[in-house]
Amino acid sequence: MNTINIILDEGARLPVKAHEHDACYDVYATSIKDLGDGRIEYGLGIHLQPEFLARYDGLQFDFRARSSIHKTGLILSNCIGTGDEGYTGEYKAVFYNIIKGLPNYKVGDRILQMQVTRAVKVVLAEVDRFDETERGSGGFGSSGLK
C-alpha cells in the first residue's frame, strides 16, 4: 500500500472513506471566504505529499463535487480540481453560488471527494495522419447511439 503524508491545518480533519471500497475520500471545509462576486472559497486544511515522491512519480489528487451538492445551490468552479504530487500547499476549492435560497456549505461539512489516481506518462508525437478507424473524425453525435 502506498503512503501519502499529510499535514493538517488547525481544525482540519483527515480525509476519510465512508466505506472501505469507496473510490474517493470525503474532505471537509476548514474555512470559508466570500469572494464578493458570487464565488465562495473553501479551505480544506490539508497538504499532501506521497511518501515515495523521490522514487516514483505520477500520482495526482482529483477533487470533485459530492453527489449531494445539488442541495446547496453551489457549483464547483472547475468541475474537477487536480493537485499534482509536487504541490504541498493547502488545497482549496472555489464554488459558484448560483441558487441564493439554498444553504451553502459550512465549516466542518464534507464538501468534496478526493480520488487518488496515477498519472500516465506519455510522449506526444506529431504525425501527418492517423490510421483509419470505424468512427473516424465524425465529431458530436457520430457514434450513432441515442
VMD Tcl script that builds the backbone (N, CA, C; Angstrom):
set m [mol new atoms 438]
animate dup $m
set s [atomselect $m all]
$s set {name element resname resid chain x y z} {
  {N N MET 1 A 0.843 -1.177 0.000}
  {CA C MET 1 A 0.000 0.000 0.000}
  {C C MET 1 A 0.889 1.241 0.000}
  {N N ASN 2 A 0.525 2.224 -0.789}
  {CA C ASN 2 A 1.271 3.471 -0.852}
  {C C ASN 2 A 0.906 4.375 0.316}
  {N N THR 3 A 1.863 5.157 0.769}
  {CA C THR 3 A 1.635 6.097 1.860}
  {C C THR 3 A 1.668 7.511 1.307}
  {N N ILE 4 A 0.700 8.316 1.711}
  {CA C ILE 4 A 0.677 9.734 1.371}
  {C C ILE 4 A 0.774 10.489 2.681}
  {N N ASN 5 A 1.831 11.269 2.821}
  {CA C ASN 5 A 1.999 12.082 4.022}
  {C C ASN 5 A 1.028 13.257 3.954}
  {N N ILE 6 A 0.479 13.603 5.101}
  {CA C ILE 6 A -0.497 14.688 5.132}
  {C C ILE 6 A -0.196 15.597 6.314}
  {N N ILE 7 A -0.282 16.887 6.069}
  {CA C ILE 7 A -0.207 17.887 7.136}
  {C C ILE 7 A -1.604 18.467 7.259}
  {N N LEU 8 A -2.112 18.518 8.490}
  {CA C LEU 8 A -3.429 19.079 8.747}
  {C C LEU 8 A -3.288 20.435 9.407}
  {N N ASP 9 A -3.949 21.444 8.838}
  {CA C ASP 9 A -4.000 22.744 9.487}
  {C C ASP 9 A -4.868 22.629 10.742}
  {N N GLU 10 A -4.782 23.624 11.617}
  {CA C GLU 10 A -5.594 23.614 12.828}
  {C C GLU 10 A -7.073 23.502 12.454}
  {N N GLY 11 A -7.761 22.583 13.092}
  {CA C GLY 11 A -9.183 22.382 12.846}
  {C C GLY 11 A -9.504 21.476 11.668}
  {N N ALA 12 A -8.487 21.033 10.940}
  {CA C ALA 12 A -8.716 20.173 9.773}
  {C C ALA 12 A -8.936 18.728 10.201}
  {N N ARG 13 A -9.599 17.982 9.338}
  {CA C ARG 13 A -9.857 16.568 9.578}
  {C C ARG 13 A -9.192 15.741 8.495}
  {N N LEU 14 A -8.760 14.578 8.862}
  {CA C LEU 14 A -8.179 13.643 7.914}
  {C C LEU 14 A -9.247 13.221 6.902}
  {N N PRO 15 A -8.948 13.247 5.596}
  {CA C PRO 15 A -9.912 12.725 4.618}
  {C C PRO 15 A -10.230 11.268 4.948}
  {N N VAL 16 A -11.496 10.889 4.758}
  {CA C VAL 16 A -11.924 9.532 5.104}
  {C C VAL 16 A -12.803 8.944 4.006}
  {N N LYS 17 A -12.768 7.607 3.928}
  {CA C LYS 17 A -13.702 6.888 3.063}
  {C C LYS 17 A -14.871 6.441 3.930}
  {N N ALA 18 A -16.088 6.654 3.458}
  {CA C ALA 18 A -17.263 6.226 4.211}
  {C C ALA 18 A -17.325 4.700 4.286}
  {N N HIS 19 A -16.892 4.047 3.212}
  {CA C HIS 19 A -16.879 2.588 3.141}
  {C C HIS 19 A -15.532 2.154 2.590}
  {N N GLU 20 A -15.047 1.025 3.020}
  {CA C GLU 20 A -13.705 0.549 2.676}
  {C C GLU 20 A -13.424 0.552 1.177}
  {N N HIS 21 A -14.386 0.161 0.365}
  {CA C HIS 21 A -14.144 0.027 -1.069}
  {C C HIS 21 A -14.592 1.244 -1.883}
  {N N ASP 22 A -14.909 2.356 -1.235}
  {CA C ASP 22 A -15.257 3.581 -1.960}
  {C C ASP 22 A -14.068 4.051 -2.781}
  {N N ALA 23 A -14.337 4.683 -3.894}
  {CA C ALA 23 A -13.280 5.186 -4.767}
  {C C ALA 23 A -12.663 6.482 -4.242}
  {N N CYS 24 A -13.425 7.235 -3.462}
  {CA C CYS 24 A -12.975 8.566 -3.053}
  {C C CYS 24 A -13.002 8.746 -1.541}
  {N N TYR 25 A -12.217 9.721 -1.099}
  {CA C TYR 25 A -12.174 10.148 0.298}
  {C C TYR 25 A -13.003 11.424 0.427}
  {N N ASP 26 A -13.797 11.526 1.478}
  {CA C ASP 26 A -14.502 12.771 1.759}
  {C C ASP 26 A -13.523 13.757 2.385}
  {N N VAL 27 A -13.614 15.014 1.971}
  {CA C VAL 27 A -12.798 16.080 2.566}
  {C C VAL 27 A -13.724 17.165 3.104}
  {N N TYR 28 A -13.238 17.879 4.105}
  {CA C TYR 28 A -14.056 18.775 4.898}
  {C C TYR 28 A -13.604 20.230 4.755}
  {N N ALA 29 A -14.548 21.137 4.883}
  {CA C ALA 29 A -14.239 22.569 4.866}
  {C C ALA 29 A -13.660 22.991 6.208}
  {N N THR 30 A -12.584 23.779 6.148}
  {CA C THR 30 A -11.996 24.330 7.376}
  {C C THR 30 A -12.106 25.848 7.432}
  {N N SER 31 A -12.377 26.470 6.288}
  {CA C SER 31 A -12.537 27.925 6.254}
  {C C SER 31 A -13.442 28.297 5.087}
  {N N ILE 32 A -14.040 29.480 5.206}
  {CA C ILE 32 A -14.920 30.000 4.160}
  {C C ILE 32 A -14.532 31.452 3.910}
  {N N LYS 33 A -14.408 31.792 2.627}
  {CA C LYS 33 A -14.124 33.180 2.257}
  {C C LYS 33 A -15.062 33.566 1.121}
  {N N ASP 34 A -15.965 34.506 1.384}
  {CA C ASP 34 A -16.858 35.017 0.338}
  {C C ASP 34 A -16.045 35.977 -0.516}
  {N N LEU 35 A -15.886 35.658 -1.780}
  {CA C LEU 35 A -15.063 36.482 -2.668}
  {C C LEU 35 A -15.825 37.698 -3.189}
  {N N GLY 36 A -17.115 37.829 -2.839}
  {CA C GLY 36 A -17.877 39.040 -3.119}
  {C C GLY 36 A -18.473 39.139 -4.509}
  {N N ASP 37 A -18.256 38.160 -5.347}
  {CA C ASP 37 A -18.767 38.227 -6.720}
  {C C ASP 37 A -19.567 36.977 -7.096}
  {N N GLY 38 A -20.119 36.313 -6.077}
  {CA C GLY 38 A -20.868 35.081 -6.318}
  {C C GLY 38 A -20.023 33.827 -6.169}
  {N N ARG 39 A -18.745 34.002 -5.848}
  {CA C ARG 39 A -17.858 32.856 -5.621}
  {C C ARG 39 A -17.544 32.738 -4.141}
  {N N ILE 40 A -17.414 31.494 -3.696}
  {CA C ILE 40 A -17.063 31.215 -2.305}
  {C C ILE 40 A -15.859 30.279 -2.306}
  {N N GLU 41 A -14.817 30.674 -1.565}
  {CA C GLU 41 A -13.603 29.855 -1.465}
  {C C GLU 41 A -13.623 29.117 -0.135}
  {N N TYR 42 A -13.422 27.807 -0.219}
  {CA C TYR 42 A -13.359 26.967 0.975}
  {C C TYR 42 A -11.950 26.415 1.115}
  {N N GLY 43 A -11.378 26.550 2.296}
  {CA C GLY 43 A -10.116 25.893 2.611}
  {C C GLY 43 A -10.394 24.476 3.074}
  {N N LEU 44 A -9.525 23.547 2.702}
  {CA C LEU 44 A -9.681 22.155 3.122}
  {C C LEU 44 A -8.754 21.808 4.278}
  {N N GLY 45 A -7.760 22.659 4.512}
  {CA C GLY 45 A -6.858 22.445 5.637}
  {C C GLY 45 A -5.927 21.253 5.493}
  {N N ILE 46 A -5.774 20.745 4.274}
  {CA C ILE 46 A -4.900 19.589 4.069}
  {C C ILE 46 A -3.793 19.927 3.078}
  {N N HIS 47 A -2.634 19.341 3.345}
  {CA C HIS 47 A -1.455 19.423 2.479}
  {C C HIS 47 A -1.030 17.977 2.252}
  {N N LEU 48 A -0.738 17.609 1.018}
  {CA C LEU 48 A -0.460 16.209 0.680}
  {C C LEU 48 A 0.883 16.052 -0.006}
  {N N GLN 49 A 1.550 14.932 0.272}
  {CA C GLN 49 A 2.774 14.590 -0.442}
  {C C GLN 49 A 2.994 13.078 -0.348}
  {N N PRO 50 A 3.077 12.414 -1.496}
  {CA C PRO 50 A 3.366 10.977 -1.450}
  {C C PRO 50 A 4.709 10.717 -0.786}
  {N N GLU 51 A 4.759 9.714 0.085}
  {CA C GLU 51 A 5.988 9.382 0.793}
  {C C GLU 51 A 7.103 8.996 -0.177}
  {N N PHE 52 A 6.727 8.380 -1.281}
  {CA C PHE 52 A 7.702 7.847 -2.228}
  {C C PHE 52 A 7.989 8.811 -3.370}
  {N N LEU 53 A 7.762 10.106 -3.163}
  {CA C LEU 53 A 7.925 11.111 -4.209}
  {C C LEU 53 A 9.285 11.027 -4.902}
  {N N ALA 54 A 10.330 10.762 -4.156}
  {CA C ALA 54 A 11.671 10.738 -4.750}
  {C C ALA 54 A 11.913 9.487 -5.606}
  {N N ARG 55 A 11.154 8.421 -5.393}
  {CA C ARG 55 A 11.388 7.169 -6.110}
  {C C ARG 55 A 10.432 6.943 -7.274}
  {N N TYR 56 A 9.209 7.414 -7.133}
  {CA C TYR 56 A 8.182 7.188 -8.139}
  {C C TYR 56 A 7.569 8.521 -8.514}
  {N N ASP 57 A 6.834 8.533 -9.588}
  {CA C ASP 57 A 6.076 9.738 -9.881}
  {C C ASP 57 A 4.810 9.356 -10.624}
  {N N GLY 58 A 3.899 10.271 -10.656}
  {CA C GLY 58 A 2.678 10.041 -11.379}
  {C C GLY 58 A 1.407 10.034 -10.553}
  {N N LEU 59 A 1.459 10.315 -9.254}
  {CA C LEU 59 A 0.212 10.402 -8.501}
  {C C LEU 59 A -0.411 11.768 -8.700}
  {N N GLN 60 A -1.723 11.785 -8.661}
  {CA C GLN 60 A -2.442 13.049 -8.685}
  {C C GLN 60 A -3.647 12.915 -7.778}
  {N N PHE 61 A -4.122 14.042 -7.299}
  {CA C PHE 61 A -5.252 14.084 -6.382}
  {C C PHE 61 A -6.356 14.859 -7.082}
  {N N ASP 62 A -7.434 14.175 -7.443}
  {CA C ASP 62 A -8.560 14.831 -8.105}
  {C C ASP 62 A -9.637 15.130 -7.070}
  {N N PHE 63 A -10.092 16.374 -7.061}
  {CA C PHE 63 A -11.137 16.821 -6.147}
  {C C PHE 63 A -12.388 17.097 -6.967}
  {N N ARG 64 A -13.477 16.442 -6.600}
  {CA C ARG 64 A -14.728 16.564 -7.350}
  {C C ARG 64 A -15.883 16.833 -6.396}
  {N N ALA 65 A -16.969 17.351 -6.952}
  {CA C ALA 65 A -18.150 17.645 -6.145}
  {C C ALA 65 A -18.772 16.362 -5.613}
  {N N ARG 66 A -19.389 16.445 -4.461}
  {CA C ARG 66 A -20.144 15.327 -3.897}
  {C C ARG 66 A -21.507 15.272 -4.584}
  {N N SER 67 A -22.116 14.106 -4.598}
  {CA C SER 67 A -23.412 13.964 -5.259}
  {C C SER 67 A -24.499 14.794 -4.583}
  {N N SER 68 A -24.334 15.105 -3.308}
  {CA C SER 68 A -25.345 15.891 -2.579}
  {C C SER 68 A -25.193 17.396 -2.800}
  {N N ILE 69 A -24.302 17.814 -3.668}
  {CA C ILE 69 A -24.079 19.249 -3.903}
  {C C ILE 69 A -25.352 19.951 -4.368}
  {N N HIS 70 A -26.257 19.222 -5.003}
  {CA C HIS 70 A -27.492 19.830 -5.510}
  {C C HIS 70 A -28.329 20.447 -4.393}
  {N N LYS 71 A -28.092 20.063 -3.164}
  {CA C LYS 71 A -28.839 20.610 -2.029}
  {C C LYS 71 A -28.311 21.976 -1.603}
  {N N THR 72 A -27.187 22.421 -2.170}
  {CA C THR 72 A -26.525 23.642 -1.703}
  {C C THR 72 A -26.704 24.848 -2.605}
  {N N GLY 73 A -27.025 24.666 -3.852}
  {CA C GLY 73 A -27.063 25.788 -4.783}
  {C C GLY 73 A -25.691 26.192 -5.269}
  {N N LEU 74 A -24.682 25.355 -4.995}
  {CA C LEU 74 A -23.306 25.634 -5.395}
  {C C LEU 74 A -22.893 24.767 -6.582}
  {N N ILE 75 A -21.959 25.274 -7.366}
  {CA C ILE 75 A -21.320 24.513 -8.442}
  {C C ILE 75 A -19.818 24.680 -8.275}
  {N N LEU 76 A -19.085 23.575 -8.285}
  {CA C LEU 76 A -17.629 23.641 -8.200}
  {C C LEU 76 A -17.105 24.348 -9.443}
  {N N SER 77 A -16.332 25.390 -9.267}
  {CA C SER 77 A -15.969 26.279 -10.379}
  {C C SER 77 A -15.165 25.607 -11.483}
  {N N ASN 78 A -14.346 24.631 -11.169}
  {CA C ASN 78 A -13.549 23.984 -12.212}
  {C C ASN 78 A -13.938 22.533 -12.430}
  {N N CYS 79 A -15.123 22.153 -12.006}
  {CA C CYS 79 A -15.675 20.798 -12.154}
  {C C CYS 79 A -14.841 19.748 -11.434}
  {N N ILE 80 A -13.610 19.558 -11.832}
  {CA C ILE 80 A -12.690 18.681 -11.111}
  {C C ILE 80 A -11.379 19.442 -10.961}
  {N N GLY 81 A -10.919 19.553 -9.735}
  {CA C GLY 81 A -9.623 20.176 -9.494}
  {C C GLY 81 A -8.581 19.089 -9.336}
  {N N THR 82 A -7.436 19.285 -9.959}
  {CA C THR 82 A -6.370 18.288 -9.880}
  {C C THR 82 A -5.166 18.870 -9.170}
  {N N GLY 83 A -4.686 18.138 -8.179}
  {CA C GLY 83 A -3.467 18.512 -7.481}
  {C C GLY 83 A -2.342 17.590 -7.904}
  {N N ASP 84 A -1.264 18.168 -8.343}
  {CA C ASP 84 A -0.096 17.378 -8.738}
  {C C ASP 84 A 0.677 16.952 -7.502}
  {N N GLU 85 A 1.405 15.837 -7.603}
  {CA C GLU 85 A 2.082 15.287 -6.441}
  {C C GLU 85 A 3.162 16.212 -5.876}
  {N N GLY 86 A 3.662 17.139 -6.645}
  {CA C GLY 86 A 4.694 18.047 -6.155}
  {C C GLY 86 A 4.154 19.252 -5.411}
  {N N TYR 87 A 2.837 19.479 -5.441}
  {CA C TYR 87 A 2.233 20.619 -4.754}
  {C C TYR 87 A 2.080 20.302 -3.273}
  {N N THR 88 A 2.561 21.190 -2.408}
  {CA C THR 88 A 2.492 20.930 -0.965}
  {C C THR 88 A 1.709 21.997 -0.204}
  {N N GLY 89 A 1.086 22.929 -0.914}
  {CA C GLY 89 A 0.289 23.958 -0.247}
  {C C GLY 89 A -1.065 23.432 0.183}
  {N N GLU 90 A -1.830 24.294 0.840}
  {CA C GLU 90 A -3.178 23.899 1.262}
  {C C GLU 90 A -4.074 23.736 0.042}
  {N N TYR 91 A -4.853 22.691 0.044}
  {CA C TYR 91 A -5.839 22.504 -1.008}
  {C C TYR 91 A -7.079 23.323 -0.670}
  {N N LYS 92 A -7.644 23.964 -1.703}
  {CA C LYS 92 A -8.824 24.811 -1.564}
  {C C LYS 92 A -9.764 24.516 -2.722}
  {N N ALA 93 A -10.991 24.983 -2.597}
  {CA C ALA 93 A -11.965 24.835 -3.667}
  {C C ALA 93 A -12.784 26.115 -3.765}
  {N N VAL 94 A -13.116 26.498 -4.977}
  {CA C VAL 94 A -13.959 27.663 -5.211}
  {C C VAL 94 A -15.253 27.192 -5.864}
  {N N PHE 95 A -16.361 27.639 -5.306}
  {CA C PHE 95 A -17.684 27.294 -5.814}
  {C C PHE 95 A -18.391 28.559 -6.293}
  {N N TYR 96 A -19.241 28.422 -7.325}
  {CA C TYR 96 A -20.168 29.474 -7.715}
  {C C TYR 96 A -21.447 29.261 -6.921}
  {N N ASN 97 A -21.965 30.327 -6.340}
  {CA C ASN 97 A -23.227 30.271 -5.603}
  {C C ASN 97 A -24.334 30.683 -6.564}
  {N N ILE 98 A -25.003 29.702 -7.186}
  {CA C ILE 98 A -25.955 30.032 -8.250}
  {C C ILE 98 A -27.413 30.063 -7.793}
  {N N ILE 99 A -27.737 29.440 -6.664}
  {CA C ILE 99 A -29.103 29.485 -6.133}
  {C C ILE 99 A -29.007 30.028 -4.716}
  {N N LYS 100 A -29.296 31.302 -4.587}
  {CA C LYS 100 A -29.076 32.009 -3.312}
  {C C LYS 100 A -29.954 31.507 -2.173}
  {N N GLY 101 A -31.107 30.900 -2.452}
  {CA C GLY 101 A -32.018 30.467 -1.403}
  {C C GLY 101 A -31.635 29.169 -0.721}
  {N N LEU 102 A -30.675 28.444 -1.285}
  {CA C LEU 102 A -30.266 27.172 -0.687}
  {C C LEU 102 A -29.074 27.387 0.250}
  {N N PRO 103 A -28.946 26.553 1.283}
  {CA C PRO 103 A -27.841 26.737 2.231}
  {C C PRO 103 A -26.502 26.347 1.616}
  {N N ASN 104 A -25.476 27.120 1.913}
  {CA C ASN 104 A -24.118 26.804 1.465}
  {C C ASN 104 A -23.467 25.865 2.467}
  {N N TYR 105 A -22.325 25.321 2.060}
  {CA C TYR 105 A -21.552 24.516 2.992}
  {C C TYR 105 A -21.072 25.391 4.141}
  {N N LYS 106 A -20.866 24.761 5.285}
  {CA C LYS 106 A -20.327 25.434 6.458}
  {C C LYS 106 A -19.018 24.768 6.859}
  {N N VAL 107 A -18.228 25.433 7.665}
  {CA C VAL 107 A -17.011 24.821 8.195}
  {C C VAL 107 A -17.393 23.527 8.897}
  {N N GLY 108 A -16.650 22.468 8.614}
  {CA C GLY 108 A -16.912 21.156 9.193}
  {C C GLY 108 A -17.709 20.236 8.287}
  {N N ASP 109 A -18.350 20.801 7.250}
  {CA C ASP 109 A -19.116 19.970 6.307}
  {C C ASP 109 A -18.189 19.229 5.350}
  {N N ARG 110 A -18.622 18.048 4.943}
  {CA C ARG 110 A -17.945 17.346 3.843}
  {C C ARG 110 A -18.341 18.079 2.567}
  {N N ILE 111 A -17.358 18.585 1.837}
  {CA C ILE 111 A -17.697 19.409 0.667}
  {C C ILE 111 A -17.199 18.841 -0.655}
  {N N LEU 112 A -16.229 17.962 -0.618}
  {CA C LEU 112 A -15.656 17.402 -1.841}
  {C C LEU 112 A -15.315 15.936 -1.628}
  {N N GLN 113 A -15.040 15.275 -2.741}
  {CA C GLN 113 A -14.466 13.941 -2.712}
  {C C GLN 113 A -13.089 14.024 -3.355}
  {N N MET 114 A -12.132 13.314 -2.784}
  {CA C MET 114 A -10.769 13.280 -3.319}
  {C C MET 114 A -10.478 11.868 -3.810}
  {N N GLN 115 A -10.055 11.777 -5.059}
  {CA C GLN 115 A -9.650 10.489 -5.609}
  {C C GLN 115 A -8.159 10.555 -5.924}
  {N N VAL 116 A -7.440 9.540 -5.493}
  {CA C VAL 116 A -6.008 9.444 -5.770}
  {C C VAL 116 A -5.854 8.540 -6.986}
  {N N THR 117 A -5.215 9.063 -8.027}
  {CA C THR 117 A -5.021 8.288 -9.252}
  {C C THR 117 A -3.578 8.405 -9.715}
  {N N ARG 118 A -3.207 7.545 -10.608}
  {CA C ARG 118 A -1.869 7.582 -11.175}
  {C C ARG 118 A -1.932 8.283 -12.526}
  {N N ALA 119 A -1.098 9.261 -12.708}
  {CA C ALA 119 A -0.994 9.955 -13.988}
  {C C ALA 119 A -0.081 9.131 -14.899}
  {N N VAL 120 A -0.553 8.851 -16.075}
  {CA C VAL 120 A 0.209 8.038 -17.023}
  {C C VAL 120 A 1.198 8.938 -17.769}
  {N N LYS 121 A 2.445 8.505 -17.835}
  {CA C LYS 121 A 3.442 9.256 -18.604}
  {C C LYS 121 A 3.330 8.859 -20.067}
  {N N VAL 122 A 3.279 9.844 -20.918}
  {CA C VAL 122 A 3.187 9.598 -22.356}
  {C C VAL 122 A 4.160 10.517 -23.078}
  {N N VAL 123 A 4.442 10.166 -24.316}
  {CA C VAL 123 A 5.207 11.017 -25.203}
  {C C VAL 123 A 4.259 11.443 -26.315}
  {N N LEU 124 A 4.116 12.735 -26.545}
  {CA C LEU 124 A 3.274 13.227 -27.621}
  {C C LEU 124 A 4.119 13.297 -28.892}
  {N N ALA 125 A 3.685 12.566 -29.903}
  {CA C ALA 125 A 4.439 12.508 -31.160}
  {C C ALA 125 A 3.574 13.056 -32.288}
  {N N GLU 126 A 4.042 14.087 -32.945}
  {CA C GLU 126 A 3.301 14.674 -34.064}
  {C C GLU 126 A 3.420 13.770 -35.288}
  {N N VAL 127 A 2.271 13.512 -35.939}
  {CA C VAL 127 A 2.232 12.693 -37.146}
  {C C VAL 127 A 1.450 13.434 -38.225}
  {N N ASP 128 A 1.559 12.969 -39.462}
  {CA C ASP 128 A 0.835 13.595 -40.569}
  {C C ASP 128 A -0.598 13.103 -40.690}
  {N N ARG 129 A -0.842 11.853 -40.271}
  {CA C ARG 129 A -2.201 11.295 -40.380}
  {C C ARG 129 A -2.346 10.165 -39.369}
  {N N PHE 130 A -3.617 9.780 -39.150}
  {CA C PHE 130 A -3.935 8.677 -38.255}
  {C C PHE 130 A -4.339 7.453 -39.066}
  {N N ASP 131 A -4.258 6.285 -38.451}
  {CA C ASP 131 A -4.806 5.081 -39.058}
  {C C ASP 131 A -6.323 5.237 -39.124}
  {N N GLU 132 A -6.949 4.602 -40.111}
  {CA C GLU 132 A -8.406 4.651 -40.241}
  {C C GLU 132 A -9.054 3.894 -39.078}
  {N N THR 133 A -10.160 4.461 -38.559}
  {CA C THR 133 A -10.938 3.798 -37.518}
  {C C THR 133 A -12.405 3.780 -37.943}
  {N N GLU 134 A -13.200 2.951 -37.281}
  {CA C GLU 134 A -14.625 2.868 -37.615}
  {C C GLU 134 A -15.319 4.204 -37.389}
  {N N ARG 135 A -14.993 4.874 -36.319}
  {CA C ARG 135 A -15.656 6.152 -36.002}
  {C C ARG 135 A -15.048 7.318 -36.766}
  {N N GLY 136 A -13.746 7.317 -36.939}
  {CA C GLY 136 A -13.108 8.419 -37.651}
  {C C GLY 136 A -13.213 9.733 -36.904}
  {N N SER 137 A -13.383 10.827 -37.621}
  {CA C SER 137 A -13.402 12.165 -37.020}
  {C C SER 137 A -14.784 12.795 -37.097}
  {N N GLY 138 A -15.838 11.987 -36.947}
  {CA C GLY 138 A -17.216 12.449 -37.111}
  {C C GLY 138 A -17.688 13.504 -36.138}
  {N N GLY 139 A -17.102 13.611 -34.969}
  {CA C GLY 139 A -17.486 14.649 -34.022}
  {C C GLY 139 A -18.717 14.331 -33.206}
  {N N PHE 140 A -19.394 15.374 -32.695}
  {CA C PHE 140 A -20.551 15.212 -31.813}
  {C C PHE 140 A -21.617 14.358 -32.474}
  {N N GLY 141 A -22.095 13.341 -31.753}
  {CA C GLY 141 A -23.188 12.502 -32.241}
  {C C GLY 141 A -22.809 11.495 -33.297}
  {N N SER 142 A -21.554 11.361 -33.616}
  {CA C SER 142 A -21.163 10.482 -34.720}
  {C C SER 142 A -21.126 9.000 -34.348}
  {N N SER 143 A -21.334 8.687 -33.051}
  {CA C SER 143 A -21.320 7.261 -32.676}
  {C C SER 143 A -22.596 6.549 -33.135}
  {N N GLY 144 A -23.631 7.335 -33.446}
  {CA C GLY 144 A -24.890 6.745 -33.889}
  {C C GLY 144 A -25.770 6.277 -32.749}
  {N N LEU 145 A -25.309 6.405 -31.520}
  {CA C LEU 145 A -26.100 5.988 -30.346}
  {C C LEU 145 A -27.024 7.110 -29.902}
  {N N LYS 146 A -28.172 6.731 -29.399}
  {CA C LYS 146 A -29.121 7.748 -28.894}
  {C C LYS 146 A -29.315 7.577 -27.431}
}
mol reanalyze $m
mol bondsrecalc $m
mol representation Tube
mol addrep $m
